[in-house]
Amino acid sequence: MLKSPAIRYLGLFLILTVALFSVLATPWAERLFVGPFTRGLVHACAFLIGLFDHRVVADAAILRFTDGHGAVQVLAGCNAVEVCALLTAAILAFPGKIKYGLIGAVAGVFALQAINLLRIISLLYLSRGSQEVFEFFHNYVWDAMIGLEGLLIFFFWTRWQARREAADRVVEEAAA
């Protein structure tokens, strides 16, 4: 049963997922990583918005309009750290060269966070309008989109990794 690649993958994925989430759940991870990361995300959003709209400021984990009409607070579940942890576990558990796994995990986290910046910014602007529309996008649309992006990144990475490893084999055979 352990000879099955699928069972080995699922087992390693579960171990890595539990390990990553266990670390993220510790108070020191919150204090040293999650909190500062979340505040950095809010400040990155304020910087990006500031290139076009000077009415927005970052205050710790809160992104708000200076006129008081609209704000978002980025909490632990809104920083996409959990989705990044799942994606990292999925990529690192996948069979193949660890080098390609590390490249995929880093690139995937950057891609997820780029979309998350757009998510936070769009929610800030939605917060100026209807509370129902904001809640719908916050609770349903963007949550689904971030999860879907994680899956798409994983699938694209598996294809990229397969092509890289095939190219590596061709190079090795030509050198032999």
Secondary structure as UniProt FT lines:
FT   TURN            2..3
FT   HELIX           5..24
FT   HELIX           27..29
FT   HELIX           30..34
FT   HELIX           35..50
FT   TURN            51..52
FT   TURN            54..55
FT   STRAND          56..59
FT   TURN            60..61
FT   STRAND          62..65
FT   TURN            66..67
FT   STRAND          71..73
FT   HELIX           76..78
FT   HELIX           81..93
FT   HELIX           98..126
FT   TURN            127..128
FT   HELIX           131..136
FT   HELIX           137..141
FT   HELIX           142..175
//
